[in-house]
């Protein structure tokens, strides 16, 4: 089956629309010719010829109407195909964007929470805290300017004296889950979480 790109479809769509207008013009011209002939035929005494001409013009009009219907249907089908292609393209772009966020291949921007921890965390604490962030709806995380990915070990951030953790996701959900009693902060003793309207996380190195 022949597959058309969006530019080809656009050209074909315009061509079909043009053909529809041309058929409308031909139909109108034919109709005008019919009326003109009928006016002329009234002035002559040729009933058989008159009937033949009327039949011929009527048949021609019917043929044009069928062609017009066919071209209109093709145009509508193409428009529907273009709409489906556009929806598919949006879906694929959304999936690609999600993959890029998860893989850390691109810089990502959005609302979320900034977490500041002003004391050292041992390996088990930082690992448990990051895992807790992942489980409460975070879309992307950066620790001290380093983007977290599936291939980056969280243990590398153990035993540091200060942490600034940027988390992109629903800021209200994240903040409530981190700060509530029994929440993520209980894993690290204390910290400060601030809702942010816009955070920028770097791409993974």
N, C-alpha and C positions, 0 to 999 in steps of 0.2 A: 504494500500500500504506500502511495506517495506521501511523504511528509513535507509540509511546507513550513518555512520559518515565518516569523511574524511579519517581516517585510514583504515577503511574497504574498502572504494572506492579505495584507493591506492593499497591495496593488490589485490583486484579484477582486477584492471587495469593491474598490473604486471602479474597476472595469465593469463589474456586475451592476453597480448602481447606475453607471453611465448607460449601460445597455438597457436598463429598465426605463430610463428617461427617453432614450431613443425609440423604444417600442411604444411608449406613450405618445410620442410625437407622430410616429407612423400611424398609430391607431386614430389619432385625431385627424391627421391628413386624409386618411382613408374615409373617415366618417364625413369629412367635408366634401370629399369627392363624390361620395354617395349622394349627399343632399344636392350637390350641383347637378349630377347626372339625372336625378329624379326630377329636378326643375326643368332640365332640358327635355327630358323624355315626355313631360306633360304636353310639350308643344308639338310633338310629332305623333303620327299615327302608326305606331309600331308596337302593339301590345306584346308580341312574342319576344321581340328584341329587348323591350323594356324588362320583361320578366327575367330574361337570361342575364342581363346586366345587373339587375338587382340581386339575383342569386349569386353571381360571381363576386360582387362586392361584399355581400353578406358572408360568403365563405371565406373571403380574404380577411375580413374583420375577425371572424371566429378563430382563424389560424393565428392572427396576431395576439388575440386575447389569451390563447393557450401558451404562446411563447412568452407573453408577459407574465403569466402565472408561474411558468417554469423558472424564469429568470429571478422573479421575486422570491421563490422558494429557495433557490440556490443562494441568493444574497442572505436570507434569514439563517440558513444552515451555516454559512460561513461566519456570520456574526456570532452565532451560538458557539461555533468551534473556537473563534477568537476569544470569547469570554471564558470558555473552559480552559484554554491554554493560559490565559492570564491568571485564572484562579490557581492552576497547577504551578505556574511560575512563582506566585506569591507563597504557596505552600512550601515549595522547594527552597526558596530564599529564607523563609522562616526556619526551616530545618537546618540549613547551612549556618545561619546565624547562631542557633542554639549549639551546634557542633563547635563553632569557632569559640564561643564562650567557654564551653566545657573543656576544650583542648587548650585554651589559653593562647591561641595563635594570634589573636588580635586584641588591641586595647578595647576595653569595654567601659561604658558609661551608664549611670543610672542612679536611682535613689536607693537608700539602704541605711546602714548603721556604721558608725565609727566606734571602735572599741579601743580604749586606752588602758593598758595594764602597766603599772609602775613598779613591778617587782619581778624577780626571777621565777620562771616556770621550769620545772624539771620535765623530762621527756614525756612521762605519762600524763602530766597535766596539760601540756600543749596539744598532745595528740588527742586526748579526750575532749578538750575544748573545741578544737577544729572539727572533730567528728560531730560534736553536738551542733555546731553551726551548720554543717552540711545537712543534718537531719531536720532542721527547722525551716528549711526553704531558701537557703542561700543559693544564688545563681553563680556567683563568682566571689573569690576571696583573695586578698593580698595581705601578707604579713611583712611589716617593715619594708614595704616597697617591692616585695617579691611576690609575683603571682603564683598562686597554688594551682598545680595540675595533678593529674593522676600519677604522673611519673616523678613528681617532686616529693621527696620524703619530708614529712612534717617534722621529723626528729631533728632536722637541721636548725630549727628555731629554738631548741632547748637551751636552757641556761643563759639566756640573754637578759640583760637588766631592765629593758624597757620594750614594750610592744605597742605598735599601732596597727590594729587589724581593721581593714576595710572590707565590708561585706555588702554586696549588692543583692537586693531582693526587696520584698515588701517590708518597708521600714517599720511599720506598726507591729506586724507579726514578729519580726526579728527582735525588736526592742523588748516587747512583752515577754518573749520566750527566754531572752537572755537575763532580764532583770527580775523576773518574778521569783518568788520563794520556791526553791527546788529547781530553779532554772540553771542555765549554763554557767553563770557566775559562781554557783556553789562549787563548781569543779576547780576553780582557781583562787578561791578565797575572796578576792575582790577585784573591782575594775570599774570603769566608767563607760557607759554606752550612750551615744548621742545619735538621735535620728538625723539623717542627712538627706536633703532633697536631691543632691547630685554628687556622685563620687566618680572618680576616674581611676580605673585600675589599669596598670601597664600590661602589655603583652608579656608572656613568659619568655625568658631568655634561653 
